[in-house]
Amino acid sequence: MGKNSLKKVIKFVVPAGLIEVYRNLKSPNKNDSQIERIKKRLKYNKEGNQDIDIYWDDEFVKILDTWGVDNAWLEIQLLLSNCKGRVLDIACGSAPVLEICKDFRNIELYGCDISDKLIARAHDLRGISKERLLVTDATKMAYHDDEFNYSYSIGSLEHFTEDGIDQVVAESYRVTKYGSFHMLPTNERGENEGWISPLQSYHNNSIDWWLSHFKKKYNTVIVVKSKWQDPGRSLGHWFLCYKNLPD
């Protein structure tokens, strides 16, 4: 099968959100064939019912541009004001936090996301340098060990499969030297409701459920309430995970 024919087949079979995977087929695991790598991604998407393709939807992209203005994006500024060095925004979307914190002199902010559309928007709309942005899968990030002093994610981890959550937590641990901060919704009643699909599918579970995942890698995890909430369903919490403390 020729290269152009293969592209047509992939565009027909693979959800829009996974086309980026095909574009990068040359790099990751060279022991797998192209088709095997595509099948793995399809299986991952199907089992988790993840709405990956939503990150290429124009209307949803607009929601991502503003949703945390009055809550989580204020809180991350307070956290970052006490950090120094290189910091990674995991699943950064169009990188609004990188724009908000552009004048912070104590840190160098970088962002990554699986959506090439969102990364392009971060550069074209917000003027974020391409050198600070990367299209990569958060479950297997293309960064070196301890490349960043700190990392964080905001409203992202809950959208992964349970296996995917463990992979992202492990990756945040690998690429981060000191601490990784994650804001996500927790069940308002303290229950483990599991996977729900109001707009975008996500895990709506208890604080203890989330702690069990973070503590697979991090010995020290501090839980702090966020101002974000979805009344009647979820309350936002920050999970401040520490690998080491700076000197």
CORHU-V289580 format. One record per residue. PSI is psi as a letter, one per 40 degrees, with the letter a starting at -180 (NA if undefined). D_FIRST is the distance of its C-alpha to the first C-alpha in Angstrom with 1 decimal. Layout:
BEGIN
[[PSI | D_FIRST] [PSI | D_FIRST]]
END
This chain:
BEGIN
[[h | 0.0] [i | 3.8] [d | 6.7] [d | 8.4] [d | 6.3] [d | 6.4] [d | 9.9] [d | 10.8] [d | 10.1] [d | 12.1] [d | 14.8] [d | 15.3] [d | 15.5] [h | 17.2] [i | 20.8] [d | 21.6] [e | 23.4] [e | 20.5] [d | 18.3] [d | 20.2] [d | 18.9] [d | 15.3] [d | 16.9] [f | 18.6] [d | 16.0] [d | 16.6] [d | 20.3] [b | 21.6] [h | 21.1] [e | 19.1] [d | 19.7] [i | 17.4] [i | 13.6] [d | 12.0] [d | 11.7] [d | 15.3] [d | 16.7] [d | 15.5] [d | 17.1] [d | 20.2] [d | 20.7] [d | 20.4] [d | 22.9] [d | 25.2] [d | 25.3] [d | 25.9] [d | 28.7] [e | 30.5] [f | 30.2] [h | 30.0] [f | 29.9] [d | 27.6] [e | 26.4] [d | 30.1] [e | 30.0] [e | 28.1] [h | 30.6] [d | 33.0] [d | 36.1] [d | 35.6] [d | 35.2] [d | 38.6] [d | 40.1] [d | 38.8] [e | 40.6] [e | 44.1] [d | 44.4] [e | 46.1] [d | 48.6] [e | 51.7] [c | 50.9] [d | 48.2] [d | 47.8] [d | 51.5] [d | 51.5] [d | 48.8] [d | 50.9] [d | 53.8] [d | 51.6] [d | 50.1] [e | 53.5] [e | 54.4] [i | 51.3] [i | 50.8] [a | 47.9] [h | 44.1] [h | 43.1] [h | 39.7] [h | 39.1] [h | 36.4] [f | 34.4] [e | 36.4] [b | 34.9] [e | 36.1] [f | 38.5] [d | 41.9] [d | 43.7] [d | 42.7] [d | 44.2] [d | 47.3] [f | 47.9] [d | 47.2] [e | 50.9] [h | 51.1] [e | 52.2] [e | 52.1] [i | 48.3] [h | 45.0] [h | 42.6] [i | 38.9] [i | 36.4] [i | 33.0] [i | 30.9] [d | 27.4] [h | 27.4] [d | 26.5] [d | 28.4] [d | 31.5] [d | 31.4] [d | 31.1] [d | 34.0] [d | 36.0] [d | 35.8] [d | 36.1] [d | 38.7] [e | 40.6] [f | 40.3] [h | 39.2] [h | 38.1] [d | 34.4] [e | 35.6] [e | 37.0] [i | 33.9] [h | 30.6] [h | 27.6] [i | 27.3] [h | 27.4] [e | 31.1] [e | 30.3] [g | 28.9] [i | 30.4] [f | 29.5] [i | 33.2] [i | 35.5] [h | 38.1] [f | 41.3] [d | 39.9] [i | 41.9] [d | 45.5] [i | 44.8] [i | 42.1] [i | 42.2] [i | 40.3] [h | 41.7] [f | 40.8] [d | 37.4] [d | 37.6] [e | 38.6] [e | 35.2] [i | 33.3] [i | 33.1] [d | 35.9] [d | 33.7] [d | 32.3] [d | 36.0] [d | 36.7] [d | 33.8] [d | 34.8] [d | 38.4] [d | 37.5] [d | 35.5] [d | 38.5] [d | 40.7] [d | 38.6] [e | 38.3] [h | 41.9] [d | 45.0] [c | 47.7] [i | 47.0] [h | 44.4] [h | 45.5] [h | 43.8] [h | 45.1] [i | 44.0] [i | 45.5] [i | 47.5] [h | 48.8] [d | 52.1] [e | 53.8] [e | 52.6] [i | 50.6] [g | 47.1] [d | 45.6] [a | 42.0] [h | 39.0] [i | 40.1] [g | 38.4] [d | 41.0] [d | 38.7] [h | 36.3] [i | 36.0] [i | 38.0] [h | 40.1] [g | 43.8] [i | 45.6] [i | 48.8] [d | 49.7] [d | 50.1] [d | 46.5] [d | 45.2] [d | 47.6] [d | 46.3] [d | 42.8] [d | 44.1] [e | 46.5] [d | 43.8] [d | 43.5] [h | 46.5] [d | 50.1] [h | 51.6] [h | 50.5] [h | 52.8] [h | 52.4] [h | 53.7] [h | 53.8] [i | 52.0] [d | 53.4] [i | 50.1] [i | 50.4] [g | 49.1] [h | 52.4] [e | 52.6] [d | 49.3] [i | 48.7] [h | 50.5] [i | 49.0] [i | 49.6] [h | 48.8] [h | 47.9] [h | 49.0] [h | 47.5] [h | 49.0] [d | 47.7] [i | 50.4] [h | 53.2] [i | 53.5] [NA | 56.5]]
END
